[in-house]
């Protein structure tokens, strides 16, 4: 499939949605953090997910996962 639009590309949007949908599975594998919320910003130029976490001490943290597709060669 030849990618025409990269901002965001269909692949970036799809993978952001897939990862966001895996919240429960990711939570089961995290020994030190609880996922409070995932902000899905998949329609932005560079789609990203913001994981709002609470660690075992009750401290809040943010983890940002960004999706960038390289240009087709």
PDB file of N, CA, C and O in Angstrom:
ATOM      1  N   UNK A   1       0.849  -1.168   0.000  1.00  0.00           N
ATOM      2  CA  UNK A   1       0.000   0.000   0.000  1.00  0.00           C
ATOM      3  C   UNK A   1       0.898   1.235   0.000  1.00  0.00           C
ATOM      4  O   UNK A   1       1.757   1.385   0.870  1.00  0.00           O
ATOM      5  N   UNK A   2       0.702   2.097  -0.955  1.00  0.00           N
ATOM      6  CA  UNK A   2       1.461   3.345  -1.040  1.00  0.00           C
ATOM      7  C   UNK A   2       0.824   4.386  -0.135  1.00  0.00           C
ATOM      8  O   UNK A   2      -0.355   4.708  -0.284  1.00  0.00           O
ATOM      9  N   UNK A   3       1.606   4.914   0.809  1.00  0.00           N
ATOM     10  CA  UNK A   3       1.096   5.924   1.723  1.00  0.00           C
ATOM     11  C   UNK A   3       1.151   7.284   1.037  1.00  0.00           C
ATOM     12  O   UNK A   3       2.186   7.684   0.503  1.00  0.00           O
ATOM     13  N   UNK A   4       0.026   7.984   1.060  1.00  0.00           N
ATOM     14  CA  UNK A   4      -0.054   9.307   0.447  1.00  0.00           C
ATOM     15  C   UNK A   4      -0.048  10.384   1.523  1.00  0.00           C
ATOM     16  O   UNK A   4       0.622  11.407   1.381  1.00  0.00           O
ATOM     17  N   UNK A   5      -0.798  10.153   2.603  1.00  0.00           N
ATOM     18  CA  UNK A   5      -0.906  11.127   3.686  1.00  0.00           C
ATOM     19  C   UNK A   5      -0.165  10.613   4.914  1.00  0.00           C
ATOM     20  O   UNK A   5      -0.407   9.501   5.383  1.00  0.00           O
ATOM     21  N   UNK A   6       0.742  11.440   5.424  1.00  0.00           N
ATOM     22  CA  UNK A   6       1.545  11.044   6.584  1.00  0.00           C
ATOM     23  C   UNK A   6       1.181  11.798   7.854  1.00  0.00           C
ATOM     24  O   UNK A   6       1.738  11.507   8.913  1.00  0.00           O
ATOM     25  N   UNK A   7       0.278  12.742   7.782  1.00  0.00           N
ATOM     26  CA  UNK A   7       0.041  13.612   8.931  1.00  0.00           C
ATOM     27  C   UNK A   7      -1.403  13.637   9.364  1.00  0.00           C
ATOM     28  O   UNK A   7      -2.076  14.615   9.036  1.00  0.00           O
ATOM     29  N   UNK A   8      -1.934  12.693  10.047  1.00  0.00           N
ATOM     30  CA  UNK A   8      -1.316  11.415  10.399  1.00  0.00           C
ATOM     31  C   UNK A   8      -1.573  10.374   9.308  1.00  0.00           C
ATOM     32  O   UNK A   8      -2.501  10.510   8.511  1.00  0.00           O
ATOM     33  N   UNK A   9      -0.752   9.351   9.286  1.00  0.00           N
ATOM     34  CA  UNK A   9      -0.968   8.261   8.332  1.00  0.00           C
ATOM     35  C   UNK A   9      -1.976   7.268   8.922  1.00  0.00           C
ATOM     36  O   UNK A   9      -2.199   7.229  10.132  1.00  0.00           O
ATOM     37  N   UNK A  10      -2.571   6.478   8.049  1.00  0.00           N
ATOM     38  CA  UNK A  10      -3.534   5.467   8.504  1.00  0.00           C
ATOM     39  C   UNK A  10      -2.877   4.452   9.436  1.00  0.00           C
ATOM     40  O   UNK A  10      -3.498   3.977  10.387  1.00  0.00           O
ATOM     41  N   UNK A  11      -1.616   4.123   9.155  1.00  0.00           N
ATOM     42  CA  UNK A  11      -0.896   3.156   9.990  1.00  0.00           C
ATOM     43  C   UNK A  11      -0.676   3.728  11.392  1.00  0.00           C
ATOM     44  O   UNK A  11      -0.869   3.021  12.381  1.00  0.00           O
ATOM     45  N   UNK A  12      -0.274   4.994  11.489  1.00  0.00           N
ATOM     46  CA  UNK A  12      -0.063   5.625  12.792  1.00  0.00           C
ATOM     47  C   UNK A  12      -1.350   5.627  13.610  1.00  0.00           C
ATOM     48  O   UNK A  12      -1.347   5.284  14.792  1.00  0.00           O
ATOM     49  N   UNK A  13      -2.434   6.011  12.975  1.00  0.00           N
ATOM     50  CA  UNK A  13      -3.735   6.078  13.661  1.00  0.00           C
ATOM     51  C   UNK A  13      -4.174   4.688  14.107  1.00  0.00           C
ATOM     52  O   UNK A  13      -4.650   4.511  15.228  1.00  0.00           O
ATOM     53  N   UNK A  14      -4.011   3.706  13.225  1.00  0.00           N
ATOM     54  CA  UNK A  14      -4.418   2.342  13.551  1.00  0.00           C
ATOM     55  C   UNK A  14      -3.630   1.801  14.744  1.00  0.00           C
ATOM     56  O   UNK A  14      -4.218   1.227  15.661  1.00  0.00           O
ATOM     57  N   UNK A  15      -2.305   1.978  14.741  1.00  0.00           N
ATOM     58  CA  UNK A  15      -1.490   1.440  15.826  1.00  0.00           C
ATOM     59  C   UNK A  15      -1.760   2.158  17.143  1.00  0.00           C
ATOM     60  O   UNK A  15      -1.744   1.528  18.200  1.00  0.00           O
ATOM     61  N   UNK A  16      -2.008   3.465  17.097  1.00  0.00           N
ATOM     62  CA  UNK A  16      -2.354   4.191  18.321  1.00  0.00           C
ATOM     63  C   UNK A  16      -3.643   3.630  18.913  1.00  0.00           C
ATOM     64  O   UNK A  16      -3.741   3.440  20.125  1.00  0.00           O
ATOM     65  N   UNK A  17      -4.617   3.368  18.071  1.00  0.00           N
ATOM     66  CA  UNK A  17      -5.895   2.813  18.537  1.00  0.00           C
ATOM     67  C   UNK A  17      -5.699   1.408  19.114  1.00  0.00           C
ATOM     68  O   UNK A  17      -6.259   1.080  20.160  1.00  0.00           O
ATOM     69  N   UNK A  18      -4.910   0.590  18.436  1.00  0.00           N
ATOM     70  CA  UNK A  18      -4.663  -0.779  18.905  1.00  0.00           C
ATOM     71  C   UNK A  18      -4.014  -0.759  20.291  1.00  0.00           C
ATOM     72  O   UNK A  18      -4.454  -1.473  21.192  1.00  0.00           O
ATOM     73  N   UNK A  19      -2.978   0.050  20.463  1.00  0.00           N
ATOM     74  CA  UNK A  19      -2.282   0.113  21.753  1.00  0.00           C
ATOM     75  C   UNK A  19      -3.217   0.637  22.837  1.00  0.00           C
ATOM     76  O   UNK A  19      -3.228   0.106  23.948  1.00  0.00           O
ATOM     77  N   UNK A  20      -4.000   1.670  22.534  1.00  0.00           N
ATOM     78  CA  UNK A  20      -4.952   2.212  23.518  1.00  0.00           C
ATOM     79  C   UNK A  20      -5.975   1.151  23.923  1.00  0.00           C
ATOM     80  O   UNK A  20      -6.364   1.074  25.088  1.00  0.00           O
ATOM     81  N   UNK A  21      -6.409   0.337  22.964  1.00  0.00           N
ATOM     82  CA  UNK A  21      -7.386  -0.717  23.246  1.00  0.00           C
ATOM     83  C   UNK A  21      -6.805  -1.841  24.100  1.00  0.00           C
ATOM     84  O   UNK A  21      -7.553  -2.631  24.677  1.00  0.00           O
ATOM     85  N   UNK A  22      -5.486  -1.918  24.184  1.00  0.00           N
ATOM     86  CA  UNK A  22      -4.826  -2.973  24.968  1.00  0.00           C
ATOM     87  C   UNK A  22      -4.574  -2.557  26.417  1.00  0.00           C
ATOM     88  O   UNK A  22      -3.760  -3.172  27.105  1.00  0.00           O
ATOM     89  N   UNK A  23      -5.263  -1.525  26.878  1.00  0.00           N
ATOM     90  CA  UNK A  23      -5.050  -0.986  28.227  1.00  0.00           C
ATOM     91  C   UNK A  23      -5.104  -2.082  29.293  1.00  0.00           C
ATOM     92  O   UNK A  23      -4.211  -2.159  30.136  1.00  0.00           O
ATOM     93  N   UNK A  24      -6.120  -2.916  29.270  1.00  0.00           N
ATOM     94  CA  UNK A  24      -6.275  -3.947  30.310  1.00  0.00           C
ATOM     95  C   UNK A  24      -5.133  -4.962  30.272  1.00  0.00           C
ATOM     96  O   UNK A  24      -4.644  -5.382  31.321  1.00  0.00           O
ATOM     97  N   UNK A  25      -4.708  -5.357  29.076  1.00  0.00           N
ATOM     98  CA  UNK A  25      -3.611  -6.313  28.951  1.00  0.00           C
ATOM     99  C   UNK A  25      -2.297  -5.703  29.426  1.00  0.00           C
ATOM    100  O   UNK A  25      -1.497  -6.371  30.081  1.00  0.00           O
ATOM    101  N   UNK A  26      -2.075  -4.420  29.090  1.00  0.00           N
ATOM    102  CA  UNK A  26      -0.868  -3.734  29.544  1.00  0.00           C
ATOM    103  C   UNK A  26      -0.888  -3.622  31.063  1.00  0.00           C
ATOM    104  O   UNK A  26       0.132  -3.843  31.715  1.00  0.00           O
ATOM    105  N   UNK A  27      -2.039  -3.282  31.626  1.00  0.00           N
ATOM    106  CA  UNK A  27      -2.167  -3.138  33.082  1.00  0.00           C
ATOM    107  C   UNK A  27      -1.795  -4.426  33.808  1.00  0.00           C
ATOM    108  O   UNK A  27      -1.136  -4.390  34.847  1.00  0.00           O
ATOM    109  N   UNK A  28      -2.217  -5.559  33.259  1.00  0.00           N
ATOM    110  CA  UNK A  28      -1.917  -6.848  33.892  1.00  0.00           C
ATOM    111  C   UNK A  28      -0.416  -7.108  33.974  1.00  0.00           C
ATOM    112  O   UNK A  28       0.039  -7.805  34.881  1.00  0.00           O
ATOM    113  N   UNK A  29       0.362  -6.557  33.037  1.00  0.00           N
ATOM    114  CA  UNK A  29       1.800  -6.809  32.984  1.00  0.00           C
ATOM    115  C   UNK A  29       2.623  -5.782  33.754  1.00  0.00           C
ATOM    116  O   UNK A  29       3.829  -5.964  33.922  1.00  0.00           O
ATOM    117  N   UNK A  30       1.996  -4.711  34.223  1.00  0.00           N
ATOM    118  CA  UNK A  30       2.718  -3.667  34.947  1.00  0.00           C
ATOM    119  C   UNK A  30       2.689  -3.964  36.446  1.00  0.00           C
ATOM    120  O   UNK A  30       1.627  -3.968  37.069  1.00  0.00           O
ATOM    121  N   UNK A  31       3.859  -4.210  37.008  1.00  0.00           N
ATOM    122  CA  UNK A  31       3.947  -4.559  38.432  1.00  0.00           C
ATOM    123  C   UNK A  31       3.976  -3.331  39.329  1.00  0.00           C
ATOM    124  O   UNK A  31       3.685  -3.441  40.521  1.00  0.00           O
ATOM    125  N   UNK A  32       4.318  -2.165  38.791  1.00  0.00           N
ATOM    126  CA  UNK A  32       4.562  -1.004  39.637  1.00  0.00           C
ATOM    127  C   UNK A  32       3.627   0.173  39.393  1.00  0.00           C
ATOM    128  O   UNK A  32       3.651   1.136  40.159  1.00  0.00           O
ATOM    129  N   UNK A  33       2.813   0.126  38.359  1.00  0.00           N
ATOM    130  CA  UNK A  33       1.966   1.266  38.015  1.00  0.00           C
ATOM    131  C   UNK A  33       0.544   0.838  37.684  1.00  0.00           C
ATOM    132  O   UNK A  33       0.309  -0.242  37.141  1.00  0.00           O
ATOM    133  N   UNK A  34      -0.392   1.710  38.022  1.00  0.00           N
ATOM    134  CA  UNK A  34      -1.782   1.539  37.635  1.00  0.00           C
ATOM    135  C   UNK A  34      -2.063   2.549  36.536  1.00  0.00           C
ATOM    136  O   UNK A  34      -1.743   3.729  36.679  1.00  0.00           O
ATOM    137  N   UNK A  35      -2.658   2.096  35.444  1.00  0.00           N
ATOM    138  CA  UNK A  35      -3.028   3.008  34.368  1.00  0.00           C
ATOM    139  C   UNK A  35      -4.355   3.646  34.753  1.00  0.00           C
ATOM    140  O   UNK A  35      -5.396   2.989  34.763  1.00  0.00           O
ATOM    141  N   UNK A  36      -4.303   4.921  35.066  1.00  0.00           N
ATOM    142  CA  UNK A  36      -5.507   5.649  35.442  1.00  0.00           C
ATOM    143  C   UNK A  36      -6.328   6.004  34.192  1.00  0.00           C
ATOM    144  O   UNK A  36      -7.555   5.899  34.190  1.00  0.00           O
ATOM    145  N   UNK A  37      -5.630   6.422  33.140  1.00  0.00           N
ATOM    146  CA  UNK A  37      -6.296   6.841  31.910  1.00  0.00           C
ATOM    147  C   UNK A  37      -5.283   6.832  30.770  1.00  0.00           C
ATOM    148  O   UNK A  37      -4.085   7.012  30.986  1.00  0.00           O
ATOM    149  N   UNK A  38      -5.780   6.619  29.557  1.00  0.00           N
ATOM    150  CA  UNK A  38      -4.973   6.787  28.360  1.00  0.00           C
ATOM    151  C   UNK A  38      -5.645   7.853  27.507  1.00  0.00           C
ATOM    152  O   UNK A  38      -6.776   7.678  27.053  1.00  0.00           O
ATOM    153  N   UNK A  39      -4.939   8.956  27.296  1.00  0.00           N
ATOM    154  CA  UNK A  39      -5.443  10.000  26.405  1.00  0.00           C
ATOM    155  C   UNK A  39      -5.010   9.635  24.993  1.00  0.00           C
ATOM    156  O   UNK A  39      -3.815   9.541  24.712  1.00  0.00           O
ATOM    157  N   UNK A  40      -5.973   9.431  24.108  1.00  0.00           N
ATOM    158  CA  UNK A  40      -5.679   9.028  22.742  1.00  0.00           C
ATOM    159  C   UNK A  40      -5.727  10.256  21.842  1.00  0.00           C
ATOM    160  O   UNK A  40      -6.799  10.796  21.566  1.00  0.00           O
ATOM    161  N   UNK A  41      -4.564  10.686  21.394  1.00  0.00           N
ATOM    162  CA  UNK A  41      -4.445  11.823  20.491  1.00  0.00           C
ATOM    163  C   UNK A  41      -4.032  11.323  19.111  1.00  0.00           C
ATOM    164  O   UNK A  41      -3.026  11.766  18.555  1.00  0.00           O
ATOM    165  N   UNK A  42      -4.818  10.395  18.565  1.00  0.00           N
ATOM    166  CA  UNK A  42      -4.436   9.733  17.318  1.00  0.00           C
ATOM    167  C   UNK A  42      -4.768  10.538  16.069  1.00  0.00           C
ATOM    168  O   UNK A  42      -4.370  10.148  14.971  1.00  0.00           O
ATOM    169  N   UNK A  43      -5.480  11.645  16.205  1.00  0.00           N
ATOM    170  CA  UNK A  43      -5.789  12.439  15.016  1.00  0.00           C
ATOM    171  C   UNK A  43      -4.815  13.600  14.831  1.00  0.00           C
ATOM    172  O   UNK A  43      -4.934  14.355  13.866  1.00  0.00           O
ATOM    173  N   UNK A  44      -3.865  13.751  15.731  1.00  0.00           N
ATOM    174  CA  UNK A  44      -2.868  14.827  15.641  1.00  0.00           C
ATOM    175  C   UNK A  44      -1.850  14.504  14.550  1.00  0.00           C
ATOM    176  O   UNK A  44      -1.791  13.378  14.057  1.00  0.00           O
ATOM    177  N   UNK A  45      -1.049  15.507  14.179  1.00  0.00           N
ATOM    178  CA  UNK A  45      -0.019  15.339  13.158  1.00  0.00           C
ATOM    179  C   UNK A  45       0.886  14.151  13.474  1.00  0.00           C
ATOM    180  O   UNK A  45       1.097  13.292  12.617  1.00  0.00           O
ATOM    181  N   UNK A  46       1.413  14.093  14.668  1.00  0.00           N
ATOM    182  CA  UNK A  46       2.164  12.922  15.128  1.00  0.00           C
ATOM    183  C   UNK A  46       1.348  12.283  16.237  1.00  0.00           C
ATOM    184  O   UNK A  46       1.429  12.702  17.391  1.00  0.00           O
ATOM    185  N   UNK A  47       0.554  11.259  15.888  1.00  0.00           N
ATOM    186  CA  UNK A  47      -0.328  10.639  16.876  1.00  0.00           C
ATOM    187  C   UNK A  47       0.457  10.196  18.114  1.00  0.00           C
ATOM    188  O   UNK A  47       1.582   9.704  18.018  1.00  0.00           O
ATOM    189  N   UNK A  48      -0.168  10.385  19.272  1.00  0.00           N
ATOM    190  CA  UNK A  48       0.480   9.937  20.497  1.00  0.00           C
ATOM    191  C   UNK A  48      -0.571   9.565  21.531  1.00  0.00           C
ATOM    192  O   UNK A  48      -1.720  10.007  21.490  1.00  0.00           O
ATOM    193  N   UNK A  49      -0.124   8.740  22.449  1.00  0.00           N
ATOM    194  CA  UNK A  49      -0.936   8.325  23.582  1.00  0.00           C
ATOM    195  C   UNK A  49      -0.260   8.856  24.844  1.00  0.00           C
ATOM    196  O   UNK A  49       0.961   8.783  24.984  1.00  0.00           O
ATOM    197  N   UNK A  50      -1.060   9.386  25.752  1.00  0.00           N
ATOM    198  CA  UNK A  50      -0.532   9.831  27.034  1.00  0.00           C
ATOM    199  C   UNK A  50      -1.085   8.876  28.095  1.00  0.00           C
ATOM    200  O   UNK A  50      -2.289   8.838  28.348  1.00  0.00           O
ATOM    201  N   UNK A  51      -0.185   8.111  28.706  1.00  0.00           N
ATOM    202  CA  UNK A  51      -0.563   7.190  29.772  1.00  0.00           C
ATOM    203  C   UNK A  51      -0.452   7.947  31.093  1.00  0.00           C
ATOM    204  O   UNK A  51       0.636   8.382  31.468  1.00  0.00           O
ATOM    205  N   UNK A  52      -1.557   8.106  31.791  1.00  0.00           N
ATOM    206  CA  UNK A  52      -1.566   8.702  33.123  1.00  0.00           C
ATOM    207  C   UNK A  52      -1.487   7.559  34.120  1.00  0.00           C
ATOM    208  O   UNK A  52      -2.398   6.737  34.220  1.00  0.00           O
ATOM    209  N   UNK A  53      -0.383   7.521  34.854  1.00  0.00           N
ATOM    210  CA  UNK A  53      -0.081   6.394  35.729  1.00  0.00           C
ATOM    211  C   UNK A  53      -0.034   6.812  37.190  1.00  0.00           C
ATOM    212  O   UNK A  53       0.237   7.970  37.508  1.00  0.00           O
ATOM    213  N   UNK A  54      -0.297   5.867  38.065  1.00  0.00           N
ATOM    214  CA  UNK A  54      -0.103   6.037  39.508  1.00  0.00           C
ATOM    215  C   UNK A  54       0.779   4.884  39.967  1.00  0.00           C
ATOM    216  O   UNK A  54       0.440   3.717  39.772  1.00  0.00           O
ATOM    217  N   UNK A  55       1.925   5.223  40.584  1.00  0.00           N
ATOM    218  CA  UNK A  55       2.835   4.166  41.021  1.00  0.00           C
ATOM    219  C   UNK A  55       2.425   3.637  42.395  1.00  0.00           C
ATOM    220  O   UNK A  55       1.437   4.087  42.976  1.00  0.00           O
ATOM    221  N   UNK A  56       3.190   2.686  42.901  1.00  0.00           N
ATOM    222  CA  UNK A  56       2.839   2.035  44.164  1.00  0.00           C
ATOM    223  C   UNK A  56       2.938   2.975  45.366  1.00  0.00           C
ATOM    224  O   UNK A  56       2.384   2.681  46.425  1.00  0.00           O
ATOM    225  N   UNK A  57       3.644   4.112  45.212  1.00  0.00           N
ATOM    226  CA  UNK A  57       3.718   5.124  46.275  1.00  0.00           C
ATOM    227  C   UNK A  57       2.586   6.144  46.179  1.00  0.00           C
ATOM    228  O   UNK A  57       2.475   7.032  47.024  1.00  0.00           O
ATOM    229  N   UNK A  58       1.748   6.016  45.150  1.00  0.00           N
ATOM    230  CA  UNK A  58       0.652   6.954  44.953  1.00  0.00           C
ATOM    231  C   UNK A  58       1.028   8.181  44.140  1.00  0.00           C
ATOM    232  O   UNK A  58       0.213   9.089  43.975  1.00  0.00           O
ATOM    233  N   UNK A  59       2.270   8.219  43.622  1.00  0.00           N
ATOM    234  CA  UNK A  59       2.710   9.341  42.804  1.00  0.00           C
ATOM    235  C   UNK A  59       2.171   9.208  41.386  1.00  0.00           C
ATOM    236  O   UNK A  59       2.062   8.106  40.849  1.00  0.00           O
ATOM    237  N   UNK A  60       1.836  10.343  40.790  1.00  0.00           N
ATOM    238  CA  UNK A  60       1.321  10.363  39.418  1.00  0.00           C
ATOM    239  C   UNK A  60       2.472  10.584  38.433  1.00  0.00           C
ATOM    240  O   UNK A  60       3.412  11.333  38.696  1.00  0.00           O
ATOM    241  N   UNK A  61       2.359   9.900  37.288  1.00  0.00           N
ATOM    242  CA  UNK A  61       3.360  10.017  36.229  1.00  0.00           C
ATOM    243  C   UNK A  61       2.650  10.032  34.881  1.00  0.00           C
ATOM    244  O   UNK A  61       1.538   9.521  34.745  1.00  0.00           O
ATOM    245  N   UNK A  62       3.305  10.623  33.889  1.00  0.00           N
ATOM    246  CA  UNK A  62       2.815  10.570  32.515  1.00  0.00           C
ATOM    247  C   UNK A  62       3.870   9.904  31.648  1.00  0.00           C
ATOM    248  O   UNK A  62       5.063  10.182  31.766  1.00  0.00           O
ATOM    249  N   UNK A  63       3.415   9.035  30.789  1.00  0.00           N
ATOM    250  CA  UNK A  63       4.275   8.376  29.822  1.00  0.00           C
ATOM    251  C   UNK A  63       3.667   8.637  28.457  1.00  0.00           C
ATOM    252  O   UNK A  63       2.495   8.334  28.231  1.00  0.00           O
ATOM    253  N   UNK A  64       4.444   9.192  27.550  1.00  0.00           N
ATOM    254  CA  UNK A  64       3.927   9.536  26.227  1.00  0.00           C
ATOM    255  C   UNK A  64       4.542   8.597  25.198  1.00  0.00           C
ATOM    256  O   UNK A  64       5.761   8.444  25.126  1.00  0.00           O
ATOM    257  N   UNK A  65       3.682   7.975  24.406  1.00  0.00           N
ATOM    258  CA  UNK A  65       4.108   7.090  23.333  1.00  0.00           C
ATOM    259  C   UNK A  65       3.667   7.741  22.028  1.00  0.00           C
ATOM    260  O   UNK A  65       2.477   7.967  21.808  1.00  0.00           O
ATOM    261  N   UNK A  66       4.640   8.041  21.160  1.00  0.00           N
ATOM    262  CA  UNK A  66       4.345   8.734  19.908  1.00  0.00           C
ATOM    263  C   UNK A  66       4.575   7.783  18.733  1.00  0.00           C
ATOM    264  O   UNK A  66       5.475   6.944  18.756  1.00  0.00           O
ATOM    265  N   UNK A  67       3.738   7.936  17.709  1.00  0.00           N
ATOM    266  CA  UNK A  67       3.804   7.083  16.532  1.00  0.00           C
ATOM    267  C   UNK A  67       4.214   7.928  15.329  1.00  0.00           C
ATOM    268  O   UNK A  67       3.540   8.898  14.981  1.00  0.00           O
ATOM    269  N   UNK A  68       5.318   7.554  14.704  1.00  0.00           N
ATOM    270  CA  UNK A  68       5.804   8.278  13.532  1.00  0.00           C
ATOM    271  C   UNK A  68       6.152   7.258  12.456  1.00  0.00           C
ATOM    272  O   UNK A  68       7.011   6.398  12.649  1.00  0.00           O
ATOM    273  N   UNK A  69       5.480   7.368  11.337  1.00  0.00           N
ATOM    274  CA  UNK A  69       5.778   6.494  10.206  1.00  0.00           C
ATOM    275  C   UNK A  69       6.815   7.175   9.322  1.00  0.00           C
ATOM    276  O   UNK A  69       6.666   8.345   8.970  1.00  0.00           O
ATOM    277  N   UNK A  70       7.845   6.456   8.972  1.00  0.00           N
ATOM    278  CA  UNK A  70       8.849   6.989   8.053  1.00  0.00           C
ATOM    279  C   UNK A  70       8.288   6.976   6.634  1.00  0.00           C
ATOM    280  O   UNK A  70       7.419   6.169   6.300  1.00  0.00           O
ATOM    281  N   UNK A  71       8.794   7.873   5.820  1.00  0.00           N
ATOM    282  CA  UNK A  71       8.362   7.962   4.420  1.00  0.00           C
ATOM    283  C   UNK A  71       8.679   6.665   3.688  1.00  0.00           C
ATOM    284  O   UNK A  71       9.702   6.030   3.947  1.00  0.00           O
ATOM    285  N   UNK A  72       7.798   6.275   2.774  1.00  0.00           N
ATOM    286  CA  UNK A  72       8.049   5.097   1.940  1.00  0.00           C
ATOM    287  C   UNK A  72       9.277   5.347   1.060  1.00  0.00           C
ATOM    288  O   UNK A  72       9.509   6.456   0.579  1.00  0.00           O
ATOM    289  N   UNK A  73      10.046   4.287   0.868  1.00  0.00           N
ATOM    290  CA  UNK A  73      11.232   4.417   0.000  1.00  0.00           C
ATOM    291  C   UNK A  73      10.945   3.896  -1.378  1.00  0.00           C
ATOM    292  O   UNK A  73      11.821   3.923  -2.242  1.00  0.00           O
TER     293      UNK A  73
END
